[in-house]
Amino acid sequence: MEVRAPLHDLTVVTFPAGDAVFAERVAELVEGPLAAISDHHEVASALVGRLGRVHPGIATSFRQSMAGFGDQVVYVFRDGTPLSTLSDEGWAGRDDVARVVSDPSGRYLDANRAAEELFGVSRDEIVNNRAGSFTRPDDRIEDAEALWRALAKHGRLHSLAVVTCPDGSEESVEFVTVLDGDGPGRNVTYLRGVDRQ
């Protein structure tokens, strides 16, 4: 995804190209709190600092504009490389993996036993909460509607998050959200713990 910083001549391109969640996190920062920073290297450093907790492999690099034409470009690599290091082969959909079902607005409708264990609360405490309720507020995307639009467009989201339990413990997770994975209007998200790099 490509983002243009509104206050200066900087274009930000995110990798892997298919991670709409990561791209939205970067866009919110570049177009919001980091928009007033004029030094491009400071912007890149701030992105790494702000996103490194959820995306520990994050890295940036620059492509300079040629002969003064066009913007300077910063590449932001979620996994330190243009290619994704994530794979959902063999785990998304397994019975022992955390599974939550949500409506199109992101309200949880159902959760399995593995989701109870991951979130550290009962199914009853999960149902009727919104997606993102079990992540730190500063790690959430502010415009959740952007994610639901991306899900509607692509049919699937695959990224990383950090789950925060009521007891304060945290776990880095990989998640896959599938549009209508449990029938029309019932999106399914599978989550599993991952090691931080």
CORQUI-V594375 format. One record per residue. N is the residue number from 1. SS is DSSP state (a for helix, b for strand, c for the rest). OMEGA is omega as a letter, one per 20 degrees, with the letter a starting at -180 (999 if undefined). Layout:
# CORQUI-V594375
N & SS & OMEGA
N & SS & OMEGA
This chain:
# CORQUI-V594375
1 & c & r
2 & b & r
3 & b & r
4 & b & r
5 & c & a
6 & c & a
7 & c & r
8 & c & a
9 & c & a
10 & b & r
11 & b & a
12 & b & r
13 & b & a
14 & b & r
15 & b & j
16 & c & a
17 & c & a
18 & c & a
19 & c & a
20 & a & r
21 & a & r
22 & a & r
23 & a & r
24 & a & r
25 & a & r
26 & a & a
27 & a & a
28 & a & r
29 & a & a
30 & a & a
31 & a & a
32 & c & a
33 & c & a
34 & c & a
35 & c & a
36 & c & r
37 & c & a
38 & c & a
39 & c & a
40 & a & r
41 & a & r
42 & a & r
43 & a & a
44 & a & r
45 & a & r
46 & a & r
47 & a & r
48 & a & r
49 & a & a
50 & a & a
51 & a & a
52 & c & r
53 & c & r
54 & c & a
55 & c & a
56 & c & r
57 & c & a
58 & c & r
59 & b & r
60 & b & r
61 & b & a
62 & b & r
63 & b & a
64 & c & r
65 & c & a
66 & b & r
67 & c & r
68 & c & r
69 & b & r
70 & c & a
71 & c & r
72 & b & a
73 & b & r
74 & b & r
75 & b & r
76 & b & a
77 & b & a
78 & c & a
79 & c & a
80 & c & a
81 & c & r
82 & c & a
83 & c & r
84 & c & r
85 & c & a
86 & c & r
87 & c & r
88 & c & r
89 & c & r
90 & c & a
91 & c & a
92 & c & a
93 & c & r
94 & c & a
95 & c & a
96 & c & a
97 & c & r
98 & b & a
99 & b & r
100 & b & r
101 & b & r
102 & b & r
103 & c & a
104 & c & r
105 & c & r
106 & c & r
107 & b & a
108 & b & r
109 & b & a
110 & b & r
111 & b & r
112 & c & a
113 & a & r
114 & a & r
115 & a & r
116 & a & a
117 & a & a
118 & a & a
119 & a & r
120 & c & r
121 & c & r
122 & c & r
123 & a & a
124 & a & r
125 & a & r
126 & a & a
127 & c & a
128 & c & r
129 & c & r
130 & b & r
131 & c & a
132 & c & a
133 & c & a
134 & c & r
135 & b & r
136 & c & a
137 & a & a
138 & a & r
139 & a & a
140 & c & r
141 & c & a
142 & c & a
143 & c & a
144 & a & r
145 & a & r
146 & a & r
147 & a & r
148 & a & r
149 & a & r
150 & a & r
151 & a & r
152 & a & a
153 & a & a
154 & a & a
155 & c & a
156 & b & r
157 & b & a
158 & b & a
159 & b & a
160 & b & r
161 & b & r
162 & b & r
163 & b & r
164 & b & a
165 & c & r
166 & c & r
167 & c & r
168 & c & r
169 & c & a
170 & b & r
171 & b & r
172 & b & a
173 & b & r
174 & b & r
175 & b & r
176 & b & r
177 & b & a
178 & b & r
179 & c & r
180 & c & a
181 & c & r
182 & c & a
183 & c & a
184 & c & r
185 & c & a
186 & c & a
187 & b & a
188 & b & r
189 & b & r
190 & b & a
191 & b & r
192 & b & r
193 & b & r
194 & c & r
195 & c & r
196 & c & a
197 & c & 999
